[in-house]
Every structure is written in C-alpha cells, then in structure tokens.
Amino acid sequence: MTPNVDPEKLRQERHDEAVKVLTLLAFNPVGLQRLADTLDRSIIPTSAYHPNLESADIAFMIANAHKDGRHFITHGDVHPAFKEAREQTATGLPGQRVRASFQERVQNLGFDAFTVLDRIDGGCTFAMHVSGTQQPTLRTAGTLPLPQDLRIQVYAPPNVLAEIPSSHATLAKLVQMFTEDLAVHVVQQFEIIARDKLNWSFKWNEDRPSASFAPGPSLTSLLPDSRGTAHYIFSGRPRGQLDTLIGASKAPQSQPTAEHHNLLDEIEVLQRQHEELEVSMHNLNVEIDAKADQIVHLNLQLSIANAKVSKQEALLQKRADEVHVLRQEKAMVQSANERLTKALAKERELIQELKAKLSVDTGMQTMSLGSPS
C-alpha cells in the first residue's frame, strides 16, 4: 500500500533542493546546463521550443544585472564575470566556439528584449556593442586600433529605418562616432589587460571563430545588410570616409555614365575579393594556431614520455647496480665458502689423525694392563 505523500511537503523539498543548487551556479555554459537539469523541464533538446528555453535560462541568470551594484571593478583588471564565463570551457578551437556561441546567445537575448520593448511601447531603441576580443589585424595588440579595425554589433528597428529616410545617415554617424571616440579605446584597454593580467599571446583570437567574421564597410551604402533582422554588423570606417559618403549622397547627382557604372562594379568586385581574402587569412591563422597548439601538446606528451623513459632507465640502472652488488656478494660468499670447506677438510683430517693416535694409545694401554707385573 502506497503511503500518503503530502504534495506541499514534496513541493517544499524540491524547492529547497533547487534553491541549494541555484545559489552555486556560475554564469557560463556549464552553469546554464546545470540550471536546465535542475529545472528538469519536459521539453527535449530537439524541440522547436528548446532555444526559447535556453534564452529563458540566460534571462533567469542575468535578471537585475543592470542594478546589481557590480559595475565598477579594480582598475586594470577584467570583471569577475569575464573569468566566470570562461570557467570549465575547453581550450583551443572547441572552447573558442563554445564561448563565442555563449556570448552570441546573451547578445541575441538583449536584441530580442529591445525588439519587444520597441513593439510594446511604440518607441525606438538603438544599441551598439563592441567586443574587447576583435578579429586579429596587422597591428600589435595593445596599441590603439583604427576605426576600420573594429566590428560593431548594432540593434536598430528596421521599421524606423524604413520609414524615416534620414535615419540611415543618423545611425551611420552614431555608430562611427561610437567607434572613433569610445570603441577604439575600450578595445585597446582590454588588450592591455588581457596581455598583462591574463597572459594572452594574441597569436589568434580567443573568442571569435571565423564564422563571426564580418565584411568590411560598403563604399556605396550607409548601412550593412541585416538580412531581414534587427541585427546590423557595422565595420568601422576610416576617419572622414563617412562624411565624404554622406556629402556625396546629398550632392546633386548627374546622370551616371556607363564608365561610372563599370567603375562601381569593379569597386564592388575588389571589395568582395578583399573580404574573401581577409576571411581566408583569418581561417588560415586559426588553422596555423590550432596546429601550433597541437605541436605544443605533442611536445608536452613527448617531454612526459622522455621523462618516463629517463625514469625507467634510471630504475634499470639502479637494478643493474643492485645485481652487480649481489654478484660481488655472491662471489665473496663463494670464496668464503671455499675457504671454509678447505678449513673443514683440514679439521676432518686432523680429527682422523687424532682418532688414529687415540686408538693406538688406547691399544698400548690395554696391552700394558694385560701383561704380568
């Protein structure tokens, strides 16, 4: 007979157990998985709703972050959350992909929130983000990057951009101003901290796989193609280029000639080739550094193997020395045994002689006693 179970008591026990786990969770990919396991939902990973629940898990863990009082950190160091987000992630390219996916999911949740906020209150939000970990360039890490070295992640409502013609130039100027006046300094500061505090070598990028590489700025369009989303990936422009482009768009336009069209086509082709070469170079750098990591790993394994061989050789030499000592001791024992054997043989001969002499003396005494006096 099944005993009666108090549903409220059972619920309280489950609540207490879950809270105990939740208080120990770290905000990183492993922590999100543990959160999902703790909540024990019935949605399977292949369900269409699974990505929504992953976003809900992120929202659960970052709720109230904008007012948690943890905005200011020790000068010259990264935020503790930066290190926490990388705990228990793999090294090399696999770990790089995990961290990039994690960062992208957090960013997407922010863009989703901005989208819904604009929809429910009829307003407008522009949001710009630059990551401290940028694609590698020819410049030395820790030096001030040029605006064109950076990629800026931007949220902007497509309906506003479509309905207000001047918004294109406004957004482009905002992004360029953000890039020139803030982003270049943020990236430089992070690279200095990463080099001095985290010991990053910057041989290849820590958190940006090649899939996230964005093309360079268009020479003819103010905005990049968002492909029907509210997420725009801007490339910083050389200083002054945007003003020239905006000025050209406002100037009276003469009828373009066939030569002008051909020139624009050639520029677009060259730009696409340049972008493809940048992506190829980046992918090659990633592969080279991945191979370098493999070489380091193999060298480490070789060093460990050599150490084991040396240890075994030393052990064998010790055993050989012990055998040599034992052989010497054996030879000494054999020599002593031979000497003892010879001494024992002499003792036996002496005993025989003494026995023979004793026998003669005994016989003579007997004869002496038996003769008449």
C-alpha positions in Angstrom: 0.0 0.0 0.0 1.5 3.3 -1.1 1.9 5.8 1.8 0.2 9.1 1.6 2.5 11.9 0.3 1.9 15.5 1.2 2.1 17.4 -2.1 3.0 20.7 -0.3 5.8 19.0 1.6 7.1 17.4 -1.5 7.0 20.7 -3.3 8.8 22.4 -0.5 11.5 19.7 -0.5 12.0 20.1 -4.2 12.1 23.9 -3.8 14.8 23.7 -1.1 16.9 21.3 -3.1 16.6 23.5 -6.3 17.5 26.7 -4.4 20.5 25.0 -2.9 21.8 24.2 -6.4 20.8 27.5 -7.9 22.9 29.5 -5.4 26.0 27.7 -6.6 25.5 28.2 -10.3 28.1 30.2 -12.3 27.1 32.2 -15.4 28.8 30.1 -18.1 27.8 27.3 -20.5 28.2 24.7 -17.8 26.1 26.7 -15.3 23.3 27.1 -17.9 23.2 23.3 -18.4 23.0 22.7 -14.7 20.2 25.2 -14.4 18.3 23.3 -17.1 18.9 20.0 -15.4 17.8 21.5 -12.0 14.5 22.8 -13.5 14.0 19.4 -15.2 11.6 20.6 -17.9 9.8 18.2 -20.2 11.0 19.9 -23.4 13.5 17.6 -25.2 16.6 19.2 -26.8 15.4 18.6 -30.4 12.1 20.5 -29.7 11.5 23.8 -31.6 11.0 25.4 -28.1 14.4 24.4 -26.8 16.2 27.6 -28.0 13.5 29.6 -26.3 14.1 27.8 -23.0 17.8 28.4 -23.4 17.2 32.1 -23.7 14.9 31.9 -20.7 17.7 30.3 -18.7 20.0 33.2 -19.6 17.4 35.7 -18.7 16.9 33.9 -15.3 20.7 34.2 -14.5 21.2 37.8 -15.7 17.9 39.3 -14.3 18.6 42.6 -12.5 22.2 42.8 -13.6 21.8 46.4 -14.6 21.2 47.3 -10.9 23.3 44.7 -9.1 25.9 47.3 -7.9 28.7 45.3 -9.6 29.5 47.8 -12.4 32.8 49.1 -11.1 35.9 46.9 -10.8 39.5 47.2 -9.8 41.3 49.4 -12.3 43.5 47.4 -14.7 41.5 44.1 -14.4 38.6 42.4 -16.1 35.2 42.0 -14.5 34.9 38.7 -12.4 32.1 37.7 -14.7 34.6 37.6 -17.6 36.6 34.9 -15.9 33.5 33.1 -14.6 32.0 32.9 -18.1 35.2 31.0 -19.2 35.3 28.5 -16.4 35.1 24.9 -17.4 35.2 25.6 -21.1 37.6 23.8 -23.3 40.8 25.2 -24.7 41.7 25.8 -28.3 39.2 26.0 -31.2 36.4 23.9 -29.4 36.5 26.2 -26.4 36.6 29.2 -28.6 33.4 28.1 -30.4 31.6 27.4 -27.1 32.5 30.8 -25.7 31.5 32.6 -28.9 28.2 30.8 -29.0 27.6 31.7 -25.4 28.3 35.4 -26.0 26.1 35.4 -29.1 23.2 33.9 -27.2 23.5 36.6 -24.5 23.6 39.3 -27.2 20.7 37.8 -29.0 18.6 37.9 -25.8 19.4 41.6 -25.5 18.4 42.3 -29.1 15.2 40.3 -28.5 14.4 42.4 -25.4 15.0 45.7 -27.3 12.8 44.5 -30.2 9.8 43.7 -27.9 10.3 46.9 -25.9 10.0 48.9 -29.1 7.0 47.0 -30.2 5.0 47.3 -26.9 5.6 51.0 -26.3 5.8 52.3 -29.9 9.3 53.7 -29.2 12.7 53.3 -30.8 16.0 51.8 -29.4 19.5 51.9 -30.9 22.1 49.8 -29.2 25.7 49.4 -30.0 28.2 46.9 -28.7 31.9 46.4 -29.4 33.6 43.3 -28.1 37.1 43.6 -26.5 38.1 40.5 -28.4 38.3 41.6 -32.0 39.5 39.9 -35.2 43.3 39.8 -35.5 44.8 42.5 -37.6 48.4 43.5 -38.6 48.6 45.9 -35.7 50.3 45.0 -32.4 47.9 44.0 -29.6 47.6 46.8 -27.0 48.1 49.6 -29.5 45.2 51.9 -30.4 43.2 50.3 -33.2 42.0 52.2 -36.2 38.2 52.6 -36.5 38.3 50.3 -39.6 39.9 47.5 -37.4 36.7 47.1 -35.4 33.4 45.4 -35.9 30.4 46.9 -34.1 27.2 44.9 -33.2 24.2 47.1 -33.6 20.5 46.7 -32.8 18.2 49.0 -34.8 14.5 48.7 -35.5 14.1 48.0 -39.3 10.7 49.7 -39.4 12.2 53.1 -38.2 15.0 52.8 -40.7 12.5 52.1 -43.5 10.0 54.9 -42.5 12.5 57.7 -41.7 14.9 58.3 -44.7 17.3 60.4 -42.6 17.7 57.7 -40.1 20.3 55.9 -42.3 22.8 58.7 -42.1 21.9 59.3 -38.4 22.6 55.7 -37.4 25.8 55.5 -39.5 27.1 58.7 -37.8 26.2 57.4 -34.4 28.0 54.1 -35.0 31.1 55.9 -36.4 31.2 58.3 -33.5 30.9 55.4 -31.1 33.7 53.6 -32.9 36.1 56.6 -33.1 35.5 58.1 -29.7 34.9 55.0 -27.5 35.3 51.6 -29.1 38.9 52.0 -30.1 39.9 52.9 -26.5 37.8 50.1 -25.0 39.5 47.5 -27.2 42.9 48.9 -26.5 42.3 48.9 -22.8 41.0 45.3 -22.8 44.0 44.1 -24.9 46.4 45.6 -22.4 44.6 43.9 -19.5 44.4 40.6 -21.3 48.1 40.7 -22.1 49.3 41.8 -18.6 46.7 40.0 -16.4 45.5 37.0 -18.4 48.8 36.3 -20.3 47.1 36.3 -23.7 49.6 35.9 -26.5 47.2 37.2 -29.2 48.6 34.7 -31.7 45.0 34.1 -32.6 41.7 35.4 -31.3 40.4 33.9 -28.0 36.6 34.1 -28.6 35.8 34.9 -32.2 35.7 31.9 -34.6 35.8 32.6 -38.3 32.1 32.1 -38.6 31.6 35.5 -36.9 33.8 37.4 -39.3 32.1 40.4 -40.8 32.8 42.0 -44.2 34.4 45.5 -44.4 32.3 48.7 -44.8 30.5 49.3 -48.1 31.8 52.1 -50.2 28.3 52.9 -51.5 25.9 52.1 -48.7 25.5 53.7 -45.3 24.1 50.6 -43.6 25.1 46.9 -43.8 22.6 44.3 -44.9 20.8 42.9 -41.8 19.2 40.1 -43.8 15.7 40.9 -42.5 16.7 41.1 -38.9 17.3 44.0 -36.4 20.9 43.0 -36.0 23.4 45.0 -38.1 27.1 44.3 -38.1 28.9 47.5 -38.9 32.6 47.8 -39.8 34.3 50.9 -38.7 35.3 53.3 -41.4 38.5 55.3 -41.9 38.1 58.7 -40.3 36.4 61.1 -42.7 35.2 58.5 -45.2 31.6 58.5 -43.8 31.4 62.3 -44.1 32.5 62.1 -47.7 29.9 59.4 -48.5 27.1 61.3 -46.8 28.2 64.5 -48.6 28.2 62.7 -51.9 24.7 61.3 -51.3 23.4 64.9 -50.6 25.1 66.5 -53.6 23.2 66.9 -56.8 23.5 63.8 -58.8 24.3 63.9 -62.5 23.3 61.0 -64.8 25.9 58.3 -64.2 27.8 57.2 -67.3 28.5 53.6 -68.3 32.1 54.2 -67.3 30.9 55.2 -63.8 28.8 52.1 -63.5 31.7 49.9 -64.6 33.9 51.6 -62.1 31.4 51.0 -59.3 31.1 47.3 -60.4 34.9 47.0 -60.3 35.0 48.5 -56.8 32.4 46.1 -55.5 34.2 43.1 -57.0 37.5 44.3 -55.5 35.8 44.8 -52.2 34.3 41.3 -52.2 37.7 39.9 -53.1 39.3 41.8 -50.3 36.7 40.5 -47.8 37.2 36.9 -49.1 40.9 37.2 -48.7 40.5 38.6 -45.1 38.3 35.7 -44.2 40.8 33.2 -45.8 43.7 34.8 -44.0 41.8 34.6 -40.7 40.9 31.0 -41.3 44.5 30.2 -42.1 45.6 31.9 -38.9 43.2 29.9 -36.9 44.4 26.7 -38.5 48.0 27.6 -38.0 47.5 28.4 -34.4 45.4 25.2 -33.9 48.3 23.3 -35.4 50.7 25.2 -33.1 48.5 24.2 -30.2 48.7 20.6 -31.4 52.5 20.8 -31.7 52.7 22.2 -28.1 50.5 19.4 -26.9 52.6 16.8 -28.7 55.8 18.3 -27.4 54.4 18.1 -23.9 53.5 14.5 -24.4 57.0 13.9 -25.8 58.5 15.5 -22.8 56.3 13.4 -20.5 57.3 10.3 -22.4 61.0 11.2 -22.3 60.7 11.8 -18.5 59.1 8.4 -18.1 61.9 6.8 -20.3 64.5 8.5 -18.2 62.9 7.3 -15.0 62.7 3.8 -16.3 66.4 4.0 -17.5 67.4 5.2 -14.0 65.4 2.4 -12.5 67.0 -0.2 -14.8 70.5 1.3 -13.9 69.6 1.0 -10.2 68.6 -2.6 -10.7 71.8 -3.3 -12.7 73.9 -1.8 -9.9 72.0 -3.9 -7.4 72.6 -7.0 -9.5 76.3 -6.1 -9.7 76.5 -5.8 -6.0 74.7 -9.1 -5.5 77.1 -10.8 -7.8 80.0 -9.4 -5.9 78.5 -10.5 -2.6 77.9 -13.9 -4.2 81.5 -14.2 -5.3 82.6 -13.2 -1.8 80.3 -15.8 -0.2 81.5 -18.4 -2.7 85.1 -17.6 -1.8 84.4 -17.7 1.9 82.6 -21.0 1.4 85.6 -22.4 -0.4 87.9 -21.3 2.4 85.6 -22.8 5.0 85.4 -26.0 3.0 89.2 -26.3 2.9 89.4 -25.5 6.6 86.7 -28.0 7.4 88.6 -30.7 5.3 91.8 -30.0 7.3 89.9 -30.2 10.5 88.5 -33.5 9.5 92.0 -34.8 8.6 93.2 -33.6 12.0 90.3 -35.3 13.7 91.1 -38.5 11.8 94.7 -38.3 12.8 93.7 -37.6 16.4 91.3 -40.6 16.3 94.0 -42.8 14.9 96.6 -41.7 17.5 94.0 -42.1 20.3 93.2 -45.6 19.0 97.0 -46.5 19.1 97.4 -45.1 22.6 94.3 -47.0 23.8 95.7 -50.2 22.4 99.0 -49.8 24.0 97.4 -49.1 27.4 95.3 -52.2 27.1 98.4 -54.3 26.3 100.2 -52.8 29.3 97.4 -53.6 31.6 97.2 -57.2 30.4 100.9 -58.1 30.8 102.1 -59.8 34.1 103.8 -57.5 36.6 
